[in-house]
Amino acid sequence: MWKVSCDRAVVSSPATIANFGPGFDSFGLCLDAPRDRIVVRRLPKGRHEVKVLGKYSLPTNPEKNTASYSAMKLAELCGSSDAGFSMSVRKGMKPGSGLGSSAASSVGGAVAMAAVLGVRDKGMILEASAMGEELVAGSRHFDNVSAALYGGFTVVSDLKTRKILRIRPPRFQIIIALPDISVETRVARSMLPSSVEMKDAVCNVGLASGMLHAMLTRNVRMIGSYLDDKLALPHRMKLIPGYSEVRDAAMGAGALGFSIGGSGPAVFAISQGNAQKIRKAMVSGFKSVGLKSDSFITVPGTGVKVEKRS
Ligand code: HSE
């Protein structure tokens, strides 16, 4: 990162898809778009101000806003806890959508603060970002924040030592449909069982190993075939009316695989071609159960960016 501090930093921080099929709390895919835009300016010591721009309303109390909270945590971790700042946050994605909205805010806040303070330690930025994630989700999971920070496809391979593997994914289309319902991550997590059956664990080990092989050999068709999960998906699909209809519609239109984005309610399909046809099929699938949905097409992305320092 940076050796020297500055007065102002502008950061764009991306949406992500956590779990990516079989990798519950481990796999993350960074998306090229949408992105949050976060601007941090230095203020005198101890002063913190937050402004929220755009159509999504979020807390402006610096202790309750994910982006400013992780910025404060970053300052604390590097021994500058009294660093004052003003921050503006423009959300590019709907909170509570399953597209890593809280991770985009927390990584964006931590990276903007790191740019201002001249902090280069990515491990420290990851830690502060996960603290921001915890504020919203109620648990410190690293899958979304790792993908947003490092870009590409990431694997939290050892949570204890924070070992994050980074894989450059091949190019494919990601078609996302976001039904007009909200699912809070903490609720979607609370409905998961505390233990799983051995046969389901064995199945997920196979799926996740296959997914890694497919990513490393850059075989998009194979990536699609491993987009399944026996740990979280069977419980969470019940929170998304029309899940099976939308899945069938996407696969029928040529998708190579389909799953839930993070804890939902966003669902996604991947493809090589046919993206518009798949998008329309997914929207019709939700419509068939009486739900409106937003939809868009994106590709894997390269992670958070510092657009400007001055
Ligand atoms: N891995 C987390 C979960 C991601 O599925 O609960 C939340 O966005």
Residues whose N, C-alpha, C, O or C-beta is under 5 A from the ligand:
A	BS01	HSE	A18 F24 D25 H141 D143 T185 R189 G262 S263
